[in-house]
Amino acid sequence: MSGRRVVVFPSAAELGPALAHLVASRADKALLDHGRFSLGLSGGSLVSMLSKELPALPDLDCSHWLAGFCDERLVPFDDGESTYGLYKNQLFSKINIPDSGVLAIDPSLPVQECAEDYACKLKEAFPKEDIPVFDLLLLGMGPDGHTCSLFPDHPLLEETQKIVAPISDSPKPPPQRVTMTFPMVNLARCVVFVSTGGSKAPVLKQVLEGGEGPALPAARVFPSHGELFWLIDEPAAASLTVQVERPGSAAKL
């Protein structure tokens, strides 16, 4: 692995284009290396950021992309809480990713079966790997330090066998979700956190610099053989004392 890079932008407006270029560069690298680019998506502010910036890239070809979801809420696709539904309406309709290149949950199943079904879909999409290795995972972080649907002090933090796990008692609604677990997250070739806004400053400091008590979920993401980026804006970085990079909006990461 190549260590952690914390990259600070003046605002989310400058961060967005740099994120899109990073996605495109890792896609080019993956396509040259093994003919396909696998991308794990998360919800929240990432949906609008990617939906604005990725289609704006010239000559973006997503015909050999495979998109999955780092976590998903167990709701119908037309529900405003459905991460797949948001990406389908806001991003997938603007890029040339084939329907077969999007791995979504089956929201009609009970949560346990839904997680098992999604794990099977992932394993079928990565037939040569015991645990699927994504080229790039895009993650957010909640104000409590959660990422994916891995919440502080939850038993799922210690899951070692399942690659996708169900959760029925999410402290953040909706309560029923499926989520990637640390064994799969930490095998990714590249993981990128995006965290913006002054409200994230206290928890970001705790995650990146440590503190009392157990490590927060986001702090436990450290790819064993891959890259780790934290892309943040100045308000989120306000309390940090760790070394950061400030490359500007034209940065090539």
Disulfide bonds with the S-S distance in Angstrom:
none
